[in-house]
C-alpha cells in the first residue's frame, strides 16, 4: 500500500480518495454517503445539547431515553430514528426539519435545528 502524499490540497475527502484509489463504486458511494449523514446527525444532536448546557443525564430524564442511548446517538448516530431526533429537539426547545432532495446522485439529507 502506498503512502498518501499530503502536498496537494483536496476539496474533500472524496477527492482525496478518488485521486489515490480511483472513483467510488456505487456501493462504496452509498456507504460513504450514509456515514457522512450519520456523523452530521450525531454532531447536530451533540451541538443542540451542549449549546443549551444540558447534561446527558438531564436530557435522558427529559426524553425518557437512557443515558446510553443519548451517548450512542451523539457519538455515532447509528440507527437513529427521526422520532428520536424530534424527541431530543423538543426536550431542548428546538424544532427539527428534514429536507430530502434528489438528483442523479444518491438522495441527500439535510438536518438542521433551530429555536422556534
N, C-alpha and C positions, 0 to 999 in steps of 0.2 A: 504494500500500500504506500503510495507516495504522500509526502507531506504537503499540506495546503500552503501555498505561497500567500503571505499576508501583505505583500507590497501593493497589490491592486485594491482599489476601493470597489465595493459592490453595493448596489442599491438595495439588495435584500438577501436574505439567507437563500432564497430560491435561486437567485442569480449566481451566488457563490457555488451552490450545489451543482447547478447545471453547467457552469464553467469547468468544474473539476470532474464531474462524473457523467455529464450528458443530461438530457431532459428527463423529467419525471415520467414514469409510465402512468397511465390513467389511475391505476390503483394507488401508486405512491402519491400522486397528486391529491386523491381523495383522502388518504390517511393524513397527509400533511395539513390539508385544509381543516380537517376535523381537529387536529392537535392545536392549530392556531386558534380556532374558535374556542376550544376548551380552555386554553390558557387566558384568552381575553375575558371569558366569563368569570374565571377564578379571580382575575385581577379586579374586575368590577365589583364582585362580591366583597373582596377584601377591602377595597377602597371605600365602598359605602359604609362598612362597619367602622373602619379606623377614622374616617372623616368625622363621624359622629361620636368618636371616643367611647365606643361601646365595647365591652369585653365579649369574648366568645361565650362565656357563661351567661351573661345577661341576655345576649341575643338568643341563645338556646332557650332560655326561660320564656322570652317573649314570643318565640315562634313555635314552641312545643317540640323542637328538634333537639337532638342530642348534641353535646359539645363535639363529639367525634364527627357527626355529620357536618357541622359548621367547618371544622378543620379540614375535612376531606374536600368539601366544595370550594373552600378558599385556596387550597393548595394545588389541587389538580383539576377541579371542575368535572371530573369523570362522572358520567351518568347523572348529570344534573337535569332536573325536570323544571320546566318553565314555572310550574306551580310553586316549586321551592324558591325560585328566584323572586317571584311575586310575594311570597310569604315573608322572605327576608327583607325585601324592599319596603313593604308595608310596615313591618315592625320598626324600621329605621326612619320612616317618614318620607320614603321615596315612592315614585311611580316608575314602573319599568315598561318600556315599549320594545317590541320586537319588529324589526324591519327585515323582510325577506325579499331579495331581488334576484332576478335570474338573467342569464345571458347564455352564450355558448359555453362559458366556463361553468364550473360547479356552482351551485347556489351559494350566495353569500349571505351571511347572517350578521346583523349588527345589533348589539345590545347596548343600550345606554340607560343611564339612570339619572333622574333629575328630581329636584324637590318640586312638588306640585304647586 
